[in-house]
Amino acid sequence: MIVVDSSAFVEYFRPSGNSKVRHAVAQAIAADQVAVNGIIEVEIVAFAREEAEYRRLAAHFRAFQWIELGRAVFEQAAGLGATLRRKGITVQAADLIIAASAIEAGAQLYHTDSDYDQIARHSALQAENLSRR
């Protein structure tokens, strides 16, 4: 299972997006390995400019595996945030929750956001920054 962060999805859905990122996400989709949660879906689908684009994006997200954001995920996210903060690292709450959902699911996280590199250095997060492929 691969959690694809919105930072990677932006590149995937953008026609002029980074070709390496687009290829990696396309491979994960073709292998039916992509998992998302509600935060990732909202970060992508809610910003569709037109109704047709909204419907297309929503259909994509209905096809992906779904990770529920239960109490364990939020507790993991809070712990990650506290650990990082003590090290002088501040990460947005949404990124902490997404990282925690990947950890709890035992999944790898595809991204292009350097905050996840920081989280992975100080936790059990298995993340790949696709912009460095």
C-alpha positions as CSV (number, residue, x, y, z in Angstrom):
1,M,0.0,0.0,0.0
2,I,1.2,3.5,-0.9
3,V,-0.3,6.6,0.5
4,V,0.1,9.3,-2.1
5,D,0.2,12.8,-0.5
6,S,-1.5,15.7,-2.2
7,S,1.9,17.2,-3.1
8,A,2.5,14.2,-5.4
9,F,-1.1,14.2,-6.7
10,V,-0.7,17.9,-7.7
11,E,2.2,16.9,-10.0
12,Y,0.3,13.8,-11.2
13,F,-2.8,15.6,-12.2
14,R,-1.0,18.7,-13.7
15,P,-0.3,18.2,-17.4
16,S,3.0,20.0,-17.0
17,G,3.8,18.2,-13.7
18,N,7.2,16.6,-12.9
19,S,7.4,13.5,-15.2
20,K,9.2,11.3,-12.7
21,V,6.5,12.0,-10.1
22,R,3.7,11.5,-12.6
23,H,5.3,8.2,-13.7
24,A,5.7,6.9,-10.1
25,V,2.1,7.8,-9.2
26,A,0.8,6.3,-12.4
27,Q,2.6,3.0,-11.6
28,A,1.1,2.9,-8.1
29,I,-2.4,3.5,-9.5
30,A,-1.9,0.8,-12.2
31,A,-0.8,-1.6,-9.5
32,D,-3.9,-0.7,-7.4
33,Q,-1.6,0.2,-4.5
34,V,-2.8,3.8,-3.9
35,A,-4.4,4.6,-0.6
36,V,-5.7,8.0,0.6
37,N,-7.5,9.5,3.5
38,G,-10.0,12.3,3.8
39,I,-7.4,15.1,4.2
40,I,-5.7,14.2,1.0
41,E,-9.0,13.9,-0.9
42,V,-10.1,17.4,0.3
43,E,-6.7,18.9,-0.5
44,I,-7.1,17.8,-4.1
45,V,-10.8,17.4,-5.0
46,A,-12.1,20.6,-3.2
47,F,-9.9,22.8,-5.4
48,A,-11.3,21.7,-8.7
49,R,-12.1,24.7,-10.8
50,E,-15.0,23.3,-12.8
51,E,-17.7,20.8,-12.1
52,A,-16.4,18.4,-14.7
53,E,-12.9,18.4,-13.1
54,Y,-14.5,17.9,-9.7
55,R,-16.4,14.9,-10.9
56,R,-13.3,13.4,-12.6
57,L,-11.1,13.9,-9.5
58,A,-13.9,12.5,-7.2
59,A,-14.1,9.4,-9.3
60,H,-10.4,8.9,-9.1
61,F,-10.5,9.1,-5.3
62,R,-13.4,6.7,-5.0
63,A,-11.2,4.1,-6.8
64,F,-8.4,4.4,-4.3
65,Q,-8.0,2.4,-1.1
66,W,-9.3,4.3,1.9
67,I,-7.6,4.9,5.3
68,E,-9.9,5.8,8.1
69,L,-8.6,8.5,10.4
70,G,-9.4,7.1,13.8
71,R,-8.2,8.0,17.3
72,A,-4.9,6.0,16.9
73,V,-4.0,8.1,13.9
74,F,-4.6,11.3,15.8
75,E,-2.7,10.1,18.8
76,Q,0.2,9.1,16.6
77,A,0.1,12.5,14.9
78,A,0.2,14.4,18.2
79,G,3.1,12.3,19.4
80,L,5.0,12.9,16.1
81,G,4.3,16.7,16.4
82,A,5.5,16.8,20.0
83,T,8.7,14.8,19.2
84,L,9.5,17.0,16.3
85,R,8.8,20.3,18.2
86,R,11.2,19.3,20.9
87,K,13.8,19.0,18.2
88,G,13.0,22.5,16.9
89,I,11.0,21.2,13.9
90,T,7.5,22.5,13.2
91,V,5.3,20.6,10.8
92,Q,1.7,21.4,9.8
93,A,-1.0,19.4,11.5
94,A,-2.3,18.0,8.2
95,D,1.1,16.6,7.3
96,L,1.4,15.0,10.8
97,I,-2.0,13.3,10.3
98,I,-1.2,12.1,6.8
99,A,2.2,10.8,8.0
100,A,0.6,9.1,11.0
101,S,-2.1,7.5,8.8
102,A,0.7,6.0,6.6
103,I,2.6,4.7,9.7
104,E,-0.6,3.2,11.2
105,A,-1.5,1.5,7.9
106,G,2.1,0.2,7.4
107,A,2.2,2.0,4.1
108,Q,4.9,3.9,2.3
109,L,4.2,7.6,1.7
110,Y,4.9,9.1,-1.8
111,H,5.4,12.9,-1.6
112,T,7.3,16.0,-2.8
113,D,7.0,17.9,0.5
114,S,10.2,18.2,2.5
115,D,8.3,18.2,5.8
116,Y,7.8,14.5,5.3
117,D,11.6,14.1,4.9
118,Q,11.9,15.6,8.4
119,I,9.2,13.4,9.8
120,A,10.8,10.3,8.3
121,R,14.2,11.2,9.8
122,H,12.6,11.2,13.3
123,S,10.0,8.5,13.2
124,A,8.9,5.1,11.7
125,L,7.5,6.8,8.5
126,Q,8.7,5.2,5.3
127,A,8.6,8.0,2.8
128,E,9.9,8.6,-0.7
129,N,10.3,12.1,-2.0
130,L,9.4,11.6,-5.6
131,S,11.0,14.9,-6.7
132,R,14.4,13.3,-5.9
133,R,13.9,10.2,-8.0
